[in-house]
Amino acid sequence: MAVCARLCGVGQSRRCRRRQSHNQQDKQSDSDMDIDEEEEERIVGKMRADADGGCPEISDGAGPRGANDASAKRVGASVNRLCYEDTGCVGPPNPKSLLDLPPELLVEIFSSLPGTALPNLALVCKKFRQILSTETIWRRRCLEEFGMKEDLRRMEVVGVSSRELYVKLLHPYRHILGLWQPDIGPYGGLLNVVVDGLFIIGWMYLPPHDPRVEDPMRRRPLFRIHMWENNKATVECMYGHKGPHKGDIQVVKKDEFSTKCNQTDHHRMPGGRQEEFRTWLEEEWGRTLEDIFHEHMQELILMKFIYTSQYDNCLTYRRIYLPPCLPSDLMQPGLFKGTYGSHGLEIIMLSFHGPRAKATKLTGDPNVPAGQLTLDIDLNRPVCLPDLEHQRNIEELSRLVLGVHEEAQRDAQGQDTPPVGAEGASVAEGLEPAVTACAEGTGPTGANSTPSQPQPFILPLGVMARNEVYPRTCKLCFYGTGLIAGHGFTSPERTPGLFVLFDEDRFGFIWLELKSFSLYSRLTDQLSHAQAPSMERFEAMLRNMQSWTS
């Protein structure tokens, strides 16, 4: 009886009094009839297994019309056996509905259901509605569905219950949790909306300052939602330098929402646009404009500031997913930071699609915008590097990679006759022994290729690298293509290059035509509510991303 009162929070129910009366007739104490916690967990576990985690509907007229009588009877039989036969619990020998169960078991059952099912459950009857006011149920839903912990106690101290928190904040805004890409023209971005303490916060993820690609990501809050005012959810814009101010969030359609600032004057600074630009430059690049001597880079930076600042945090966001991981993948897929010359650091998403690896831009630039496929790697075409002395020669590396490139083009066009080189021998013939030796030394060609020993690696002379400190050994190399284009994404073309896998968290790409090297480092932040439901949904998302900025 004490357990019942403690769990359900509604006082002694009729079932409790009936049990107490029966106990008095048998001259047994209440404590003898209480189920210990270990036994109770065993009972609930069996009930979940039998009911398959679902919410049984009420039969015999106790529930809403159209209830599944057969399902209810099966669950009722299981509950009867588990509760009354296995544990000696006193009650009706054959309960015909959930209404016949003790309140403590109903609390356990309701606590196991998804929060989206509870409002309809409260409409069944007065008893269910009374039990669903129990804080235990809503606290557990906040914990299991949104990962909230000790903050729930703090919320109750300030007068907001776990039920109010779930119903008025977490549930209404659950659809905006996860990863999103803002529609900021070619620049894109990465937004992560999370439950952070007693808030829902939208964090904009920014790459480290150029060229420190292995530094951790930077975060900037764009908006937050809380319940500290008038016991209702309040949206605040966090953009600018004058603190939180009024904002709004609107869910446009599935997997899309928009933000709006209602007080854009909070974004302005006393010194006008010049002060705003200097502050933005310090945050974005970690330096002043005078420190950037490259004139072309100065133009790109100024262009980005003018373009991005016009939105005033009034943006539309589209959902993106993290790539699924398969055992056959070359490495763990995910998000990486990479160097892109004068454009600085950008964020890309590496994913695997059978024999190919793809790197898609989440942030972009006026040449190749966000959403485009920046790298396309053919895992069926490994490249075996020569010794260090020959690696220093850009012509030698170009000969190897271009030989594979011509072979790939012939395969794509269905040509069987290899072109003849200047010395009378085909390029493919000269390349074949090197590729065969590389494949033999690394195991089966493709995603499971793993060399027995790391290979020495050094960049060829004449190849520009913003990171002078890069790994001097690599695991594997593959032929691939990189996307280059003129300003405004004009005349885009895929050019051959070399994909270099250093380790699980770093890879590089040598752009042969640009004579440039990009180093990529894994983004290690924990990102919740971001896993793709399926590979099909993920691939559809990639296609949509390209259409957004094409």
Buried (B, 14 or more C-beta within 10 A) or exposed (E): BEBBBEBBBBEBBEBBEBBBEEBEEEEEEBEEBBBEEEEBEBBBEBBBEBBEEEBBBBBEEBBEEEBBEEBBBBBBEBBBEBBBEEBEBBBEEEBBBBBBBBBBBBBBBBBBBEBEEBEEBBEBBEBBEBBBBBEBBBBBBBEEBBEBEEBBEEBBEEEBBBBBBBBBBBBBBBBBBBBBBBBBBBBBBBBBBBBBBBBBBBBBBBBBBBBBBBEEBBEEBBBBBBBBEEEEBBBBBBBBEEEBBEBBBEEEEEBBBBBBBEBBEBBBBEEEEEEBBBEBBEEBBEEEBEEBEEEEBBEBBEBBBEBBBEBBBBBBBBBBBBBBBEEEBBBEBBBBBBBBBBBBBBBBBBBBBEBBBBBBBBBBBBBBBBBBBBBBBBBBBBBBBBEEEBBBBBEBBBBBBBBBBBBBEBEEEEEEEBEEBEEEEBBBEBBBEBBEEBBEBBEEBBBEBEBEEBBEBBBBEEBEBBBEEBBEEBBBBBBBBBBBBEEEBEEEEEEBBBBBBBEEBBBBBBBBEBEBBBBBBBBEEEBBBBBBEEBEEBBEBBEBBBEBBE
